[in-house]
Amino acid sequence: MKNNAPAMNKKDKKKVNKGVLGRTVKLLFKFYPKMLTVSLLCIVFNAVVSSLPSIFMERVFSIAGEIVKGTGIYAWQDIVYQMLILIGLYVLSLVSGAVSRQLMAILTQGFLKKTREMMFNGMQDLPIKYFDTNSNGDIMSYYTNDIDALRQMVAESLPQMLTSAIMVLTLFFIMLWYSFWLTIIVIVGVIIILLVTKFVGGGAGKFFLAQQKAVGKTEGFIEEMMNGQKVVKVFCHEEQAKADFDKVNDYLCSQSTKANTYANMLMPILGNIGHVLYVIVAIVGGVFILNAVTNVSIGSLINPLIGSEVNLSVFSIALVVSFLQMTRQFCNNINQVSNQVNSVVMGIAGAARLFDLIDQKPEVDDGYVTLVNVKETDGVLTECEERTNLWAWKHPHSADGTVTYTPLKGDVVLTEVDFEYEEGKPVLHDVSIYAEPGQKVAFVGATGAGKTTITNLLNRFYDIADGKIRYDGININKIKKADLRRSLGIVLQDTNLFTGTVMENIRYGKLDATDEECVAAAKLAGADDFITRLPEGYNTMLSGNGANLSQGQRQLVSIARAAVADPPVMILDEATSSIDTRTEAIVSRGMDALMHGRTVFVIAHRLSTVKNSDVIIVLDHGRIIERGSHEKLIAQKGQYYRLYTGAFELE
């Protein structure tokens, strides 16, 4: 087993796409325009109010100075007045903050709900190839880790960053009001902080993105090992499994360590820069006071013009002390912004992966021929709404605007079909098959010969590279995929049962089927006998892919599910491979009834199940090497003869 840790490629090392954040915000506004607007207004109001205490502090210190000098006639009343205003503002801030948090909580969960819907709904339209090339664990990681990273960013990080950014902007203008000189010192410190944030935060960004991808790989590996735990133990593969997991886990640890190393460096550095800046402002302010340096500020220019008695043209203790408070608050908010960078980067990394899933190209379907209910009157087919159990292909002709109806019979023809999953690696070559309505066509051959691939092409899970596949004389590329697949019943080797009752699992093949139809299908498949002996019969709950049933019983339910759909074409891909010989005899009787009057394609390793086929096709490395009935092929004494007599093992 080979499970090497994924190496970080150049694409992973690129900076996180900045457009992801913009797209996230646009979706928020699209889904919740009013709620988001109100929440943002509350955040802005809360941030502005939280920036004002320094102004009141300066006024209180100025009044206290007047009291000391004995010039403050109404000083105490003024202090009380300032305190009442400040308390009122804090109450409003508290209310606005509570409202914004509640709205963001509701908005975030609604946004995540809609995002999951977009992901899941889009996933239903993806081609089978996507699921063949991506592990289930990695796909599940989108719905767990990436969604959680997005939640933290939307609910916590972005609101906090917005609050801090508005406070920084408000404080900056207040600083300019009080002193240009001291503001310049703060700006120099902020430039240093931003440069450090860009360097360290940028380094963390690429590793957080790699970490998110590594988490998906690790979960995919763990899921694979859990599903295959019996195989691991049977073949004593525990030690090798541990070694393989260590490789994947070490890579995740490496990327997480690098990401968090950068992240953990950021706060101590920024905190110390803020402390140094605070000390510098205090020293410079003290020097300006002692040397009676003239202060230049917006306030010193405007106050005389409006007749204000507040003098901001000289440095005072009240001015410097309040400015120090603003400096500390300013740096703390810059640090808050920087502190949220890690969460935002992780959120953007998660959102980038989510959008990558959402943006996956859906399965292309350019078909225009549809399957419709018809009724026959004097040999003429007429489309109708009611269920008649008589189906036809509705074929509109754009050339003359006419519509023709072709009866659904199950006539399938493959002509010189070529196919390859990967370019340059052909799987099928020059395959021609003719299956008339009601015929049973069997495919035999070694694993990898191309048997299942043919059935995948009939369903258009994949499209052929060359040749033609015609269904009732119609090129299947012209048939809408949903209608094509509705006309085909398929029973796979690996059964998939869903959480629900036995009846609901059978009805999965035909959602409008009645209970009577489901029971009839179960009887046809030979499943009714064991179902009626279950604790609650057809109402017995199944979970964990039918873990409370045996493998053979699960397969019988799967066959009943295909039977209730009543399609004209059946595909049985190793349908009885997991069933014991006694159960196979029961199923075979049901299968014979199920296959009566239908075109059937059978893939089987047990040659006893294909003996009565009308045509047996022997495949070898994607080519047809023999075809004919059982008797004819035995008489030829070729590959099929050697397979049947045991002279040559199928595998």
Secondary structure by P-SEA (a helix, b strand, c coil): ccccccccccccccccccaaaaaaaaaaaaacaaaaaaaaaaaaaaaaaaacaaaaaaaaaaaaaaaaaccccaaaaaaaaaaaaaaaaaaaaaaaaaaaaaaaaaaaaaaaaaaaaaaaaaaaaccaaaaaaccaaaaaaaacaaaaaaaaaaacaaaaaaaaaaaaaaaaaaaaaccaaaaaaaaaaaaaaaaaaaaaaaaaaaaaaaaaaaaaaaaaaaaaaaaaaaaaaaacaaaaaaaaaaaaaaaaaaaaaaaaaaaaacaaaaaaaaaaaaaaaaaaaaaaaaacccccccccccccccccccccccccaaaaaaaaaaaaaaaaaaaaaaaaaaaaaaaaaaaaaaaaaaacccccccccbbbbbbbbcccbbbbbcccccbbbbbcccccccbbbbbccccbbbbcbbbbbcccccccccbbbbbbcccbbbbbbbcccccaaaaaaaaaccccccbbbbbccccccccccaaaaaaabbbbccbbbbccccaaaaaacccccccaaaaaaaaaaacaaaaaaacccccccccccccccccaaaaaaaaaaaaaaacccbbbbccccccccaaaaaaaaaaaaaaacccbbbbbbccccccccccbbbbbccccccccccaaaaaaaccaaaaaaacccccc
